[in-house]
């Protein structure tokens, strides 16, 4: 977590802001939300992804394991009573709330057990709820400059792996590649996986 606490103050650079806005826009297009929802942003960081969805939120809860990131998130949302944050590690601790939509962007590759997290998030959904995850398509480990220092546990996720989670946890999967990043003289892809009950 120290990596994210150390980087929180200068996290929101132009490149990240643009990328997260694109990812959020494409996610919202795919979800085509018809009403205001209770939304959780899992691994919200400074809120670049989840706060793009505030117009569609009845309530929006940003959760993260980095207090530094949440300080920035809270500064952005201090005038919005429908948005709150919570410092919690759902790999260890439980949450007694329900959501219509749980979103997550670029957080799953930091989890120890992402498969188990799908089960945890499913348990937090209302009956018609959805989980929308954006992360890296499977890569060779070259995307991050320092995997260990940056807390990277997985080099992205293949469609087959996501499908296996959906099957195991009895969820429907809608998978698409929604963005690509030019870096290190190569192209990395980002997927959107929508899991529905």
VOMIVO-863087 format. One record per residue (C-alpha): residue in three letters; x, y, z; residue number from 0. Coordinates in pm, 1 decimal, padded with zeros to 6 digits. Last residue first. Layout:
BEGIN
aa, xx, yy, zz, i
ala, X, Y, Z, NUM;
...
END
This chain:
BEGIN
aa, xx, yy, zz, i
unk, -02661.1, -01222.1, -01167.1, 196;
unk, -02458.5, -01022.1, -01415.9, 195;
unk, -02079.7, -01001.9, -01463.5, 194;
unk, -01964.7, -00724.8, -01696.3, 193;
unk, -01604.6, -00762.1, -01811.1, 192;
unk, -01447.9, -00460.5, -01978.5, 191;
unk, -01106.1, -00527.2, -02123.0, 190;
unk, -00787.2, -00325.9, -02155.1, 189;
unk, -00532.2, -00399.6, -02424.8, 188;
unk, -00156.6, -00346.7, -02429.2, 187;
unk, 00025.8, -00241.1, -02743.1, 186;
unk, 00400.6, -00247.1, -02784.7, 185;
unk, 00699.6, -00016.8, -02809.2, 184;
unk, 00721.3, 00000.9, -02427.1, 183;
unk, 00376.2, 00164.7, -02417.1, 182;
unk, 00084.7, 00216.4, -02651.8, 181;
unk, -00237.0, 00157.4, -02456.9, 180;
unk, -00547.1, -00009.4, -02598.0, 179;
unk, -00910.0, 00033.5, -02502.9, 178;
unk, -01247.6, -00141.1, -02493.6, 177;
unk, -01179.7, -00513.5, -02531.2, 176;
unk, -01512.7, -00684.2, -02468.3, 175;
unk, -01659.3, -00938.5, -02228.4, 174;
unk, -02024.3, -00986.8, -02123.4, 173;
unk, -02032.8, -01261.9, -01861.6, 172;
unk, -02338.5, -01419.7, -01695.7, 171;
unk, -02282.8, -01529.5, -01337.2, 170;
unk, -02301.4, -01869.4, -01171.8, 169;
unk, -01992.9, -01820.5, -00950.5, 168;
unk, -01785.8, -02096.2, -01113.9, 167;
unk, -01908.2, -02017.4, -01464.0, 166;
unk, -01839.2, -01646.0, -01433.1, 165;
unk, -01495.6, -01711.4, -01282.2, 164;
unk, -01411.0, -01954.0, -01565.4, 163;
unk, -01521.4, -01695.3, -01820.7, 162;
unk, -01281.4, -01440.5, -01669.1, 161;
unk, -00996.4, -01690.3, -01704.8, 160;
unk, -01090.3, -01768.6, -02062.2, 159;
unk, -01109.3, -01396.5, -02146.9, 158;
unk, -00750.2, -01362.5, -02030.0, 157;
unk, -00653.7, -01163.6, -01723.1, 156;
unk, -00376.5, -00910.4, -01664.3, 155;
unk, -00024.9, -00984.8, -01546.0, 154;
unk, -00134.0, -01072.2, -01192.2, 153;
unk, -00004.0, -00980.0, -00844.7, 152;
unk, 00114.2, -00622.9, -00907.8, 151;
unk, 00191.4, -00441.6, -00582.5, 150;
unk, 00377.1, -00153.0, -00742.2, 149;
unk, 00713.1, -00246.1, -00589.8, 148;
unk, 00675.5, -00607.7, -00704.1, 147;
unk, 00568.7, -00523.9, -01057.8, 146;
unk, 00823.3, -00247.8, -01114.4, 145;
unk, 00794.1, -00089.7, -01462.5, 144;
unk, 00432.2, -00203.8, -01506.6, 143;
unk, 00324.2, -00322.7, -01852.1, 142;
unk, 00610.8, -00571.9, -01897.7, 141;
unk, 00449.7, -00865.4, -01716.6, 140;
unk, 00372.8, -01062.6, -02032.4, 139;
unk, 00013.3, -00948.3, -02079.2, 138;
unk, -00339.0, -01087.6, -02023.7, 137;
unk, -00597.6, -00817.1, -02090.8, 136;
unk, -00555.3, -00539.4, -01841.1, 135;
unk, -00843.0, -00427.7, -01624.3, 134;
unk, -01196.8, -00294.0, -01632.6, 133;
unk, -01451.0, -00471.4, -01415.7, 132;
unk, -01826.9, -00417.6, -01418.2, 131;
unk, -02019.3, -00612.4, -01151.8, 130;
unk, -02396.8, -00621.4, -01199.2, 129;
unk, -02702.0, -00629.6, -00975.5, 128;
unk, -03046.7, -00763.7, -01053.0, 127;
unk, -03099.9, -00916.1, -00705.5, 126;
unk, -02892.6, -00656.1, -00511.1, 125;
unk, -02520.8, -00720.5, -00508.5, 124;
unk, -02289.9, -00750.8, -00206.9, 123;
unk, -02265.8, -01133.1, -00225.6, 122;
unk, -02151.5, -01100.1, -00588.2, 121;
unk, -01865.3, -00878.2, -00468.7, 120;
unk, -01738.2, -01148.5, -00232.6, 119;
unk, -01773.6, -01423.3, -00494.7, 118;
unk, -01585.1, -01212.4, -00751.0, 117;
unk, -01323.5, -01143.5, -00481.4, 116;
unk, -01257.0, -01518.9, -00452.6, 115;
unk, -01153.2, -01528.4, -00819.2, 114;
unk, -00939.7, -01217.1, -00771.6, 113;
unk, -00725.3, -01386.7, -00504.1, 112;
unk, -00419.2, -01181.3, -00404.5, 111;
unk, -00558.3, -00867.5, -00563.9, 110;
unk, -00342.4, -00606.2, -00740.9, 109;
unk, -00443.3, -00718.9, -01092.8, 108;
unk, -00804.5, -00653.4, -00990.6, 107;
unk, -00759.5, -00280.4, -00932.7, 106;
unk, -00731.9, -00140.1, -01285.6, 105;
unk, -01092.2, -00017.0, -01286.0, 104;
unk, -01367.4, -00148.5, -01064.0, 103;
unk, -01742.7, -00105.6, -01074.5, 102;
unk, -02010.1, -00251.9, -00848.2, 101;
unk, -02369.3, -00188.7, -00953.5, 100;
unk, -02702.1, -00232.3, -00778.3, 99;
unk, -02536.2, -00234.9, -00437.4, 98;
unk, -02593.2, -00394.8, -00097.5, 97;
unk, -02427.7, -00318.7, 00234.6, 96;
unk, -02278.4, -00512.2, 00526.9, 95;
unk, -01909.4, -00511.3, 00439.0, 94;
unk, -01663.0, -00783.5, 00534.6, 93;
unk, -01290.6, -00765.0, 00602.4, 92;
unk, -00987.1, -00955.0, 00473.5, 91;
unk, -00992.2, -00954.2, 00091.6, 90;
unk, -01244.7, -00671.5, 00121.7, 89;
unk, -00970.9, -00440.9, 00251.1, 88;
unk, -01144.7, -00131.6, 00387.1, 87;
unk, -01100.8, 00245.1, 00399.5, 86;
unk, -01449.0, 00372.4, 00313.2, 85;
unk, -01553.4, 00662.2, 00095.3, 84;
unk, -01869.4, 00866.6, 00053.3, 83;
unk, -02071.7, 01018.6, -00230.2, 82;
unk, -02440.2, 01118.0, -00204.8, 81;
unk, -02353.2, 01416.0, 00018.2, 80;
unk, -02155.0, 01586.0, -00258.0, 79;
unk, -01958.3, 01888.9, -00135.5, 78;
unk, -01665.2, 01684.7, 00001.3, 77;
unk, -01636.5, 01482.5, -00320.5, 76;
unk, -01303.2, 01591.3, -00465.6, 75;
unk, -01138.0, 01627.5, -00124.9, 74;
unk, -01267.4, 01282.5, -00028.2, 73;
unk, -01106.7, 01114.4, -00330.2, 72;
unk, -00772.0, 01281.7, -00253.5, 71;
unk, -00785.0, 01158.8, 00106.4, 70;
unk, -00901.3, 00820.2, -00025.4, 69;
unk, -00581.1, 00776.7, -00225.5, 68;
unk, -00366.7, 00847.0, 00080.9, 67;
unk, -00572.3, 00608.9, 00296.1, 66;
unk, -00495.2, 00325.2, 00055.0, 65;
unk, -00702.5, 00007.5, 00096.4, 64;
unk, -00984.8, 00138.9, -00120.1, 63;
unk, -01360.3, 00181.2, -00124.7, 62;
unk, -01561.6, 00448.1, -00304.8, 61;
unk, -01930.2, 00446.3, -00219.9, 60;
unk, -02170.0, 00616.3, -00461.3, 59;
unk, -02534.4, 00677.2, -00376.2, 58;
unk, -02826.4, 00742.3, -00611.2, 57;
unk, -02565.7, 00723.4, -00879.8, 56;
unk, -02602.3, 00778.3, -01254.0, 55;
unk, -02464.9, 01133.1, -01247.0, 54;
unk, -02180.5, 01008.5, -01025.0, 53;
unk, -02055.1, 00768.6, -01292.1, 52;
unk, -01742.6, 00965.5, -01386.2, 51;
unk, -01674.2, 00956.9, -01011.4, 50;
unk, -01602.6, 00585.4, -01044.7, 49;
unk, -01312.8, 00611.7, -01287.4, 48;
unk, -01098.1, 00900.9, -01162.3, 47;
unk, -01199.9, 00840.0, -00800.4, 46;
unk, -00863.9, 00897.8, -00632.1, 45;
unk, -00812.8, 00524.1, -00585.6, 44;
unk, -01151.0, 00354.2, -00625.1, 43;
unk, -01039.0, 00001.3, -00549.0, 42;
unk, -01402.4, -00108.1, -00572.7, 41;
unk, -01631.1, 00174.2, -00685.3, 40;
unk, -01967.5, 00091.1, -00530.5, 39;
unk, -02291.1, 00210.7, -00686.6, 38;
unk, -02646.8, 00249.1, -00557.8, 37;
unk, -02828.5, 00317.2, -00880.5, 36;
unk, -03011.9, 00592.4, -01064.8, 35;
unk, -03220.7, 00461.2, -01353.3, 34;
unk, -03187.5, 00344.1, -01712.8, 33;
unk, -02819.3, 00253.2, -01723.1, 32;
unk, -02681.1, 00169.8, -02066.4, 31;
unk, -02419.2, -00074.2, -01924.5, 30;
unk, -02213.8, -00082.0, -02245.0, 29;
unk, -02223.0, 00294.5, -02292.0, 28;
unk, -02140.5, 00343.0, -01922.6, 27;
unk, -01833.9, 00120.9, -01955.3, 26;
unk, -01721.0, 00303.8, -02268.9, 25;
unk, -01750.5, 00640.2, -02093.3, 24;
unk, -01573.2, 00508.0, -01780.7, 23;
unk, -01281.6, 00373.2, -01985.0, 22;
unk, -01248.8, 00698.2, -02181.6, 21;
unk, -01259.8, 00909.6, -01864.0, 20;
unk, -01007.0, 00675.0, -01700.8, 19;
unk, -00764.5, 00720.0, -01990.6, 18;
unk, -00795.2, 01098.7, -01999.6, 17;
unk, -00741.1, 01139.9, -01624.6, 16;
unk, -00452.6, 00891.1, -01628.7, 15;
unk, -00272.1, 01074.5, -01909.0, 14;
unk, -00327.0, 01418.9, -01758.0, 13;
unk, -00188.3, 01325.2, -01418.6, 12;
unk, -00411.1, 01243.7, -01122.6, 11;
unk, -00170.7, 01039.4, -00910.3, 10;
unk, 00038.0, 01336.0, -00788.8, 9;
unk, -00086.4, 01342.0, -00428.4, 8;
unk, -00159.7, 00967.8, -00419.3, 7;
unk, 00187.9, 00843.4, -00517.1, 6;
unk, 00328.6, 00778.7, -00169.8, 5;
unk, 00001.8, 00631.1, -00042.4, 4;
unk, -00020.6, 00412.9, -00353.2, 3;
unk, 00332.5, 00274.2, -00318.9, 2;
unk, 00291.7, 00236.8, 00059.3, 1;
unk, 00000.0, 00000.0, 00000.0, 0;
END
